[in-house]
Amino acid sequence: QIYTFLKKYGDQWDDKKARLLEFGGGPVIVSLISAVLYVDRIILAAYAESEREELQLWQDGREGAHDWSYHIKCTLELVENIAPAVDNADGAWRARQDLLRKRINVVPCDINLDNPLFSQQEPFELITTSLCLEAACKTYEKYKEAIQKLIRLLKRGGFIIMYFAECQ
């Protein structure tokens, strides 16, 4: 759980300047709902143009965008212990959504390129990726190369959180 990790280690960087890279997360913001409290900027790198378009719809608050309110409310209540009846949860989830929309910057990515983010980026304090590398890398060697590419994007002393499928 990223929230537990951030509660323990998030004070190791300046949250007014810290940057998080969500690499290959698709059009999903769930892991970022709590993370946004610990960083100033989130770069959400999505491979497919359709994923980036869906995220842009949500960021702009346009009709037809996915409604993340249920996920935000659940995260606030079940993970962060913000009780709806006690802590003005309606206002809290809307404030969190606004903060996410403000701090997320959606960019294209391709882990198979030498520069997987297409442009020079400052190093990140935290990088997360979930089952992306397994899908994008056709061989174990390419998988190891992909991890090295992510490490090069990491600030010295930073962290990578990888959700992956273990091969038997």
N, C-alpha and C positions, 0 to 999 in steps of 0.2 A: 504494500500500500504506500503510495507516494506521500500521502499526508503524514503518516507515521515517520517516514524517512525525513521529511522536511522539518517536522517538529524537533527532531533530534539534531539534524545537521544544518538546517537553514540559517542558523545564526552565524555560520562561518563566513558568510559574505554579506556585503552591504546590499540590503534589499532595495535600496533606492537606485542602484546601478546594475544589479544582477540580471543576467539573461539566461533564459531557458530555451533550449532547442528541443522541440518535439519532432522527431524525425520519422517521416513516413506514417504518421498517425491517421491518415485519411481524414474524412470530414467529421471527426469525433473530438469533442472537447472534454470528455468526462475526466480524464486524468489531470486536466488543467484547472478544474474548478477550485481545488484547494491550493494548488501550486501557485496560483496568481497572487496569493498573499505574501509569498516569499521572494518574488522577483519583480523587477520593473518592466521587463519586456519578455514576451514569449514569441519566438519564431516557430510557427507551425509549418513545417515543410511537408507538402503533400505532392505525391507523384503525378496523379491524374488531374487534368484540367477540370474535369467534372467535380472532383473533390474540392478543389480550390473555389470553384464557382458556388458550390453549396455552402461552404464556409462564408463566402462573401455575402450571400443572401442573408445568412444569420447575422453576420456582423452589422449589416445595414438595417436589420430589423424589417426586411421586406416580406410581403405576403408570400406564402408558399415555402418559407424556410423551415427547417426542422425546429421543433419546439423543444428546447433543452431545459425548460423550467422544472419538469419533474425530476430530472437528474440533479439539477442544482439544489432543489429543495431536499431531496434525499441525502445528498452529500452534506448539506448543512445540518440536517437533523441526525443522521445515522453516523456520520464520520466525525463531524465537528461538534456534535452535541448542542446544537442551537435548536431548542425546543420551540415549535411553532406558537404555542399558546403563551409562552413566557417572553420570548425574545423578538417579537415583531418579525416573524419569519417571512411574511409577505414582503416587507420592505427589505429584509436582508437578502432574499434571493434576487430581487430586482437589482439591488446594489451590486451584488456579485456578478450578475449578468452584465451590467454596465461596465464594471471593471474589466471583465474578460474581453468584452468587445473593444475596449480602449487599448488594452495591452497586447492583444494578439495581432501579429503581422503574418499573413499567409504568403508563403513563397513556394516556388517549384523546387523539386529535388529529384535526383537520380543517383543512387548509391553506386551505380556502375561507371559513373564518370570520375575523372581525376578530381574535379571540384564538385562534390555532390550537391552543393547549394547554388551552383552557377555563378556566384559572385563572392567576392572576398567578404568574410564576416569576421567581426571581432570574436575572440574566444568566448565560450559559454561556461558559466559556472556549473550548469547542470544540463545534461543531455538525456532524453528519454526516447526509447524506441520500443515498439511492441509488435513482435512477429513480422516486422517489415523485412529485415535482412534475410530471413529464411525464405521468403517468397521471391525476393529480388536476386538472390545469388544462386547460380546454378551448380556451383561446386563448393566444396569445403574450403579450397584455397581462396576463392572469391569471397566467401563469407569472412575469412580471417582478414583479407584485404579491406573489406567493408568496415570491420571493427576498427582497424588502424586508421581509416579515413575519419571515422567519428572521433577517435582519440585526438587526432590532429586539430579538430575543431574545439577541443576542450581546453579551458583555462587551466593553468598549472594549479594543482590542488583541487580541481573540480571533480565532479562525479558523473558517472554514466549509470543509468538504470535501464537494464534491458530485460524485457519480458520475451522469453524465447521458448521454443519447443525443443525438448531434449531428445536427441536421437538415441535409439536403443541399439 
